[in-house]
């Protein structure tokens, strides 16, 4: 282990104390436990542990999708009988009581009395400034607001805000701790009600309330207007992200500033005056920002990120991803149907996407097998295997695959896959796929596969059934008249056909 | 082709006329051209065509990432010398002039004079209500606002807003047209300045300006506060999306309404009074929304979508995706180093993510090849192949792969891949990978691969070079002492080892 990684590991606290196990407290618990940190939880409400366990289960499920890297052994989640017990031996305390000063103040005060002086005392408040919370806190120099976002185990932001008496060391150590569990700490310059993100969310929320209140839009329309449009942008870039550094900002303010701010586009119209000094401030802050990109590169990066979001949502069939899926289906519907032929089964042409390319500049190897898998699925659908058949009788599982790469494929290539049944009997299905660039007679690759018909519930091989069997054997009969591909049965190291 | 798909194809217009080829007009051009629709563009500004071509190039690039489905043949992009020429023979006209009523009114009027009565006349205005734009328009019943979002070729939303004289038929036909090019039309109930999305964006923008104006945050902090937190939520769900239908809404308003709205969380604090009638309206609209999910299912769907976004951004190394990548790297750093051994090369353990599972419930076949590819990359790094070596001397390309599936793998399984060099000479590298569930001696799969050392620039085989060659032959020497795996050289159909 390198020196650097050693010190990173040491940034992780051994244990945290949580006061309150609601939506936010439970989210904290999940994030820390899954990152290997022990959690001591104080929440006298009935059923608190069950609710936290439910969030932990959700978080485990989400993390299993999020990363291939194995997580460290889980931290222990312990219920504490008292505040003193919850803060005993921990490095940081996180209070997540309901958003009421009269509830938060005594909790924070009690925690600070019981905790050792070096223990960080944090509140998850959504908007109360730390000076208000510090009343009664012992050693208030270690009192901070650490404001996270629901779901806490997934959203990376934590806003860190200290009262004027907070030490830079406390803020620094808190930032390290949150970073060590995968978060993005944002240290505020000043105390302000609502911090940054909630002020912005709140402004939008007030406008959203007016839209429904005044019967200009329904709640559905408000939600859709956001998630099909600028919501996709805001996951990638903030409102000040324009590309082009200071020049881009000046251009934007000159073009849009007067138009937007002078027209009654929102219900609430009080706006700062666009003085030269204010525009200069915006320009200067944009000039020095990290990772400034010139506009053309910025636009491509923005597009790449938005495509990634749309594809992610497409796989979920949700929101804007549903729109993309519908559009793709319509594109597919417009492709002329394939002529019925006595040749190999042909899958509709596919265009190689640019994110299938690896660092060598060509389509990466496992995508060839993905194409073979799609062609096999195409054949299985063709012979009538559907959800009902799978539930009753099972389906084909691949047991062996042999891929030969003959020519490189590149992004944008239009690729056909032709599938020939080499042999089919009651259980075995031996296929040979040819991947061909459209208009090129020479194959780009071949894929030979042996599949076995398996009963899904028993997990053991079982004969193919009924109509599916008939259609399969019919098609196998037609394909038996085709020439047997040269490479069938080839093995690595002992090259036959190449 | 089915009846349904035929009628869908017919929804696509043959041609559109565009007035103005700036950021929005160019985006319209790209969306229509790539969806096979002819575009007639009127923009007398010098360089307009070049700028539109640049957007079209960006859009082609983005679409190539977005979908595997081949796009229809591109529509023709023609520059028109006059407004009359641009609207000749088209089904819909889209005006995208700068945001000034005195520019838009005459363009729309002229277009409506020249166009046949049935041609839809639309403005892309960001905020001007259609009644204002209708002055001088012939047949104002077909005048609409069709407000899209930049980049128009990627973001699905288009807000459709008619003046009181607009016919339902015009709105319906416009919605069909935008749907046919992959958009999500949102038909507004009433005319309102700024429509829906821009009113919401604008409210947030005004708050963002105050934050910087008052020196409470920098532009970087404002952008980061959004994109690392609620920005990720807003790509998936709007502010009214809470799950649980009407009950969820009532609970939320009771819990948060008074807290949020009575505290000065945003600069602009004028809010609707939370009367019982208003809360009831919110509740009723939430009750009837499509796809209502109970809270637990809603939370899982929300998490799945946010994981998909985080993974998409991780692949781009951008925003919150960068945070996830850094966290993963730290998790990896914490894994104890592998002991130096004389056995096969071992890749760090990986945990099978749940989105690698196919409809049969186990890890899908091409992920096995992806694991083999990762193990090969691990070996190539181990022998010293890096970016510099690749640029100078090339790298190894896979020419053949033989995968044998011996046991199913499932989501959550912790998997090790062990890689043995079967043979290496100046050009050829013969590998044998064993995929094993942690703690299980029996392999889950094996992968045999033959790779050839290829010079990247010439694309032809070339000998391995220098230190990399030495390290490779050393490792091959160590591995030569290991037993030769049984399945090496096996071929499909003639089973040797199984």
Interface residues (C-beta under 8 A of the other chain):
Chain A: X1 X2 X4 X5 X8 X9 X54 X58 X61 X62 X64 X65 X66 X67 X68 X69 X70 X71 X72 X99 X100 X126 X127 X149 X151 X154 X155 X156 X157 X159 X179 X180 X181 X182 X183 X184 X186 X188 X189 X190 X192 X193 X194 X195 X196 X197 X198 X199 X200 X201 X202 X203 X204 X205 X206 X207 X208 X209 X210 X211 X212 X213 X215 X216 X217 X218 X219 X220 X221 X222 X223 X224 X225 X226 X227 X228 X229 X230 X231 X232 X233 X234 X235 X236 X237 X238 X239 X240 X241 X249 X256 X259 X260 X261 X263 X264 X265 X266 X267 X268 X269 X270 X271 X272 X278 X281 X282 X285 X286 X289 X290 X296 X299 X300 X301 X302 X303 X304 X305 X306 X307 X308 X309 X310 X311 X312 X313 X315 X316 X318 X319 X320 X323 X324 X326 X327 X328 X330 X331 X332 X333 X334 X335 X336 X337 X349 X350 X351 X352 X353 X354 X355 X359 X360 X361 X364 X365 X366 X367 X368 X369 X370 X373 X390 X395 X397 X398 X399 X400 X401 X402 X403 X404 X405 X408 X411 X412 X414 X422 X423 X430 X448 X449 X450 X456 X459 X488 X489 X490 X491 X492 X493 X494
Chain B: X1 X2 X4 X5 X8 X9 X54 X58 X61 X62 X64 X65 X66 X67 X68 X69 X70 X71 X72 X99 X100 X126 X127 X149 X151 X154 X155 X156 X157 X159 X179 X180 X181 X182 X183 X184 X186 X188 X189 X190 X192 X193 X194 X195 X196 X197 X198 X199 X200 X201 X202 X203 X204 X205 X206 X207 X208 X209 X210 X211 X212 X213 X215 X216 X217 X218 X219 X220 X221 X222 X223 X224 X225 X226 X227 X228 X229 X230 X231 X232 X233 X234 X235 X236 X237 X238 X239 X240 X241 X249 X256 X259 X260 X261 X263 X264 X265 X266 X267 X268 X269 X270 X271 X272 X278 X281 X282 X285 X286 X289 X290 X296 X299 X300 X301 X302 X303 X304 X305 X306 X307 X308 X309 X310 X311 X312 X313 X315 X316 X318 X319 X320 X321 X323 X324 X326 X327 X328 X330 X331 X332 X333 X334 X335 X336 X337 X348 X349 X350 X351 X352 X353 X354 X355 X359 X360 X361 X364 X365 X366 X367 X368 X369 X370 X372 X373 X387 X390 X395 X397 X398 X399 X400 X401 X402 X403 X404 X405 X408 X411 X412 X414 X422 X423 X430 X448 X449 X450 X456 X459 X488 X489 X490 X491 X492 X493 X494
